[in-house]
């Protein structure tokens, strides 16, 4: 909750499969751990969101690339940018967002989540991302007859590590069920990562790099951006630019250092609010543990394409 005291404890090395806890004295807590091993190219991290309160918990949720979530305890609903509302499910896949959404949950709440990379969306979900933006999919269909047993296992667990151990074999099995990522798409994904991590990406630069590296034309790049990221390059540029600005503002950068890639300060404020649900003013000093975790620590973040990091996309 805003106004609560938040403390951070970093366990192990922040750049090597570590865990981070953000603990609010009167609100929810979230623990996050980097993915490793066979699932790393497809899964960015895992998290455990816990709120022991009663009544309603209402928060904004910034845009992201896509999650698999297991609502172990609690119930609630999501309100999407166009105003439509969807109920949360025991197993759900949250598609990529077009703008910030909001959720209302009745506690107590325990939610285990899997944060997907763009390649993971293709390899594990297998549905073109743009067809399910701003929607919740029934995740039980991913695991078919294994879903009830998986939910039973998770209901008996309270720790993030044991939940990861339960879901990892299921995700590996899912990898083998979905059509593999074509080799021709790896240069495209590498190029998007580098482009998104650049200081002021231009669409023409993206097209030129991909054509040089893989021979894909503009229309093919646009189609693949929709399929993997849920939006065209122009939308991705806005999304990545706004999240990078939000991270800088949250970490204390002056507005003058952040406004450069935008038309002016008003444009920057509107874009940050559109994609995060917060103005620059409300970002500073915000104690929402989920927001803190996603915007403060560059070693553990929910949108890996914003900050380039070495990942072998072919390792599977």
Protein Blocks (a to p, Z undefined) as FASTA:
>chain_A
ZZiacddddehjfkgopadddddfklccddddddehjllmmpmbdcddddfbecjddddd
dddfbdcdddfbccdddddfkopacdddfbdcddddfbdcddddddddddddddddfklm
mmmnopafklmgoiacdfklmnmmmmmmmmmmmmmpcbfklmmmmmmmmmmmmmmmpccd
dfklmmmmmmmmmmmmpmbdcfklmmmmmmmmnopafklmmmmmmmmnopafklmmmmmm
mmmmmmmmmnopafklmmmmpmblmlmmmmmmmmnopafklmnopabfklmmmmmmmkbc
cblklpgcdddfklZZ
